[in-house]
Amino acid sequence: MSRQPVIPIFFTTDERYAPYLSVAIISLIEHSSPQNHYEINIVYHRLRYRTRRKIARLARQHKHIRVIFSPMQKNIEGISDRKETRLKADHFTPTIYYRLFLPEIFRHYDRAIYLDCDTLILTDVANLYQIKLDKHPIAACPDTSTQGNKLFARYFKDAIGVDPQKYFNSGVLLMDFQKLRAEEFCEHFLYLLNAYDFDTVAPDQDYLNAMLKNRVKYLPITWNTMPSAPHAEKTPNIIHYNLFFKPWHYDNTPYGEYFWQYAAKSPFIRQIQREKRNFSKKNAKTDDQRLALMSTRVQEILDSKRSFKKIADRNKKGDAK
């Protein structure tokens, strides 16, 4: 039995995002320390066996790295089949909300790091893992990709009920699994989902922000540096190519050179390069349309009666309808 500190890291993925996940894992491994033991947990939905083999091979020469694959549906059934936490029928998509269930499903971990597949790690994640949470359930970075947008600022304040400057991005999280379990966070989420089914733009991220309001340890934005942020970071720890700022789609994406440096070492490099070549002006136009639809959806939720804040305000007044 190794006495090295165990650092659990979680990714959720499917076949489509596997190539970009491989790049994230390569960057993570290259910045890891043999003094630690890293358990990279890949929770997947429809991931081919040969794809899993390619990803697993990335760590085969690193004794301090272990890659663990867990099928998403198999794990989610353990929660959805419990009567007291029954999932909302026909409306629940496990892949959207899965990171909210990690503490409940992986009970052998006391704390863990969660990373989106479109991240790139430029430092030892042990440095993130070792940050003190000071009794906070999670640590995260403010969502700089939306700062300065007045419509989204209204959404965070008037629909989610949080300070726009404190709305955090869920693509990089340090989570206290033990504390979240003790608070029955998963059960609370399922109750809210079944009872209210709030209107949201970013479902899991909005739920996390609403439920953990004023209980988040905010990290320096170097831990979740986004190409869409108004100010560039010279020395990012983790780059997060969120929204539509994907270097495998667009030229001159900020921090894109880092991505291609590690992508060149990926067993999926030809697939990634093909994706880049095939991304057309029509695809770019579709991205623009999706961004416009997102803004339209934000306005609809601001006008609706089913936002977090409006329902919470009604409940305070004793009117839960």
N, C-alpha and C positions, 0 to 999 in steps of 0.2 A: 504494500500500500504506500503510495507516494505521500510524502509530507509537504509537498509543495502547495502553496495556496491555490485553491480552485477558483477560477474566475469564469462564471457562466455567462455566455453571450447568446442572445436569441435573434434569429432572423425568421421571418415568415415569407414563403415564396410559392411560386407555381412554375410551370415549365417556361412561361414567357419571360419571367424575370431571372431565371437561373443564370444566364450569361453574365448579368450585371452583379448578381450575388457572388459569382466566382471572383470577380474583380475586387469586390469588397473584402472577401476572405483572404485573397492574396495579399492585399495591403495590410490587413490585420496581422497575418502570420509574419510578414516581414518586419513588423514593428514589435513583435512579441519578445518576451524575455524567457530564456530557458530556466530562469529562477522561479517561474510561475507555471501553473498547469491551467490551460485554457480549454473549456468545454464549449464548443461551438454547436449550439442546438439549432438545427434547421427544421422548422415545423412547416410541412409542405401540404399542398393540395394539388393532386394530379401532377406528380413529378416522376418522369420515366426512370426506370432502373438504371439505364446507361448514363443518364444525366447525373444521378446520385453517385454513380461510380466515379465519374470525372471529377466531381466536386470533392469526394472523399480522398482522391489521390493527391489533392493539393497539400494535404497534411501528412502524407505517408512518411516523409523524411524528417518529420518534426515530432520527436517523442513527447514533447510537452504540449502538443495540440491533439485534441480528440474531437472528431466530427460525429455528431449524433443526429440521426434522422428520425423524425416523429411524424406520422401521418395525422393530418389535422382532424379529419372526420372521426377517426377512432378516439381521439382524445376528447373532442367536444361532446361526444355521446355520454361521457361520464357525468357531464353537467346537465345536458339537455334532458336526460332520462330521469333526473331526480324531480319528483313531483313538486317540491317546494321552490324549485328554480327552473320550472318549465320555460323553454324558449317560446317566444311569440310565434305562433304558427304562421307559416307561409310568408312571413316578412323578414325572417332573420337570415342573414348571410354570415356564416362563421368567419370567412376570410376577412371581412370588414372589421369585426370586433375582436379578433382573436387575441391580440396582445393584452386585452383586459382580463383574459382568463388565465394567463400564464402563471400567476401566483397560486391559483387554485389547483391547476393541473400538475404543475411541477413542484410538488410540496417538499421535495428533498433539498430545495435551494432556499436559503434565507434571504438572499438578495441577488440581483442579476442586472445585466445590461440588455436593453433591447435596441436594435438598430434596423432601420429600413434597408432594403436591398440596394437602393440607389445612394448609398453612402460610400465614402472612401476614408480609410483610417490612416492618419499620418503620424501617429504616436502610439505608444503602448497603451492599450485600453485598460491596463491595470491602473494607470493613473486616474482614469475616470472611476473605476470600480472602488478605489480606495478613498474617494471623497466622502467626508462625513455628511450624513443626511440630517443630523441634528433633530431627530424625531419626525422629520417630514416623511411621508409615504413614498415620494418620488423626487427626483431632481431632473430638471429639464431647462431648455433655453427658450427665451421669448421667440415668438415666430416673426423673425425679421422680414420674411418674404411679404408680409401684409402691412408692415408698418408704413405709415404715410398715406395709406388708402383710406379715405374718409368713409366710404361705404362699409368696408370691412370693420373699421373702428366702431361704427354704429352697431354693426352686427354683434361684435364681441360684447359691447356694453349693454345693448338693449334686447338682444336675443339670448345670448349665453349668460349674461349677467356678470361679466368679469371686466376688469380694467384692461383696455386695449393694449397697454404696455406690458401687461402680465399674462396675456394669452400666450400659451406655450405650444411649441411644435412637438408632436409625439414621435417624430422619426428617430430621435435619440433620447433614450430614457435610462436613468439609473433608478431601479425599483426596489423598494424594501418589501420583498415578498412576504416576510413574516408579519410585518405590520399590516399589510393589506389583507392578509388572511384573518388576522385577529379582528380587524374591523368589518369582516364579511363584505368586503368591497364587491366581490363578484355577485353575491346575492342581492346587494343593494342595486347594482347596475341592472340585473335581470328584473327586479321589481319595477324600476323606473321604465324599462323598455316595455314591459307588459302592461303597466298601468297607464302610461302616457304616450309612448312612441313619439317622442318629440320630433319636430321638423328640424333638420340639421343640414349643413353643407358638408362638413367633414365629420361623419358620424362618430367614430371612436375618439377622435381628437376633441370634439365638442363635448362629449360625455365626460372625458377625463378632466377637461377644464372646468366644467360646471360642478362636477362632484368633488374635485380637489381644490376648489377655490380657496385661496389664502393659505394653502397647506403645501406649497411647492417650494423646494429649494431651487433658486434660479442660478444657473451656471453661466460662466462667461460664454459669449456666443462663439468663441473658438471651438467649442464642443459641438456646435451644429451650425457650421458656416454654410450659407446658402448663396448660390450665384445670383439669385434675385434680390438679395439684400442691397439697400442703398449704399452701403459702405463696405469696401473690400477689406478683408483681413489678410495681413501679410504672412502670418504663421498659423494657419488653421490646424486644429487637432483632428477634427472630423469634418469632411466636406459632405454636404447633403444636396444632391442634385434634385431638388424637389420641384413640384409642379411640372412645368413643361421645359425646364432648363436642363435638357439632357444632352451631354456631349456626343452621345451616339445618334443624335438627331441633327443638332445644329452646330455650325462652325462658330468659332470664337466664343464659345460658352465660357464664362469666367471659371477659372480653375480647371478647364477642360484638359490642359496639358498633363495634370496629375492623373486624370482618368486614363488617358491613352498610355501613359508610362506603365501602369499596372495591367491594363487590358492586353498589352503586347505579350504578357506572360500567361494569359488565360488560355485554357484548352478550347474556349469558345470564341477566340479572336476572329476567326473567319466569319462566324455568324454575326458577331458584333459589327464588323466592317461591312458586311452585306446589309445589315439593318441601316447603317449610315448611308450607304450608296442608294438604297431604295427609298429613303425618306424624301418625299417629293414636296413641291410647292403646295400641292393639294393637301398633303398631310399637315403642313404648317398652317394652312388655312383652317383645317379642322381644329387644330390646337387653339387658334384665335377664337373660333366659334365656341369651343368649350369654355374658354375663359369668359366670354361674353355671357354664356348661359349660366355660369357660376355666379356672375354679378346679378343676373336676373333672378336667380334662385335666392340669393341673399335678400334682395328687395322683397320677394314674395314672403319669406319667413318673417321679415321685419313687419310686414303687414298682417301676418296670420295671428291666430290666437294660441298656437300650439308650440311656442318657443319655450325654452327652459325658464327664462325670466318671467314671462307673462303667467305661466302656470304656477311658478313658485310664488309670485305676488298674489295670485288669486287664492292659493292655499293659505297664505298668511292671513288673508282676510276671512278665511273660513268658507270660501266658495271653491270647491274642487272640481266644478263642472268645466 
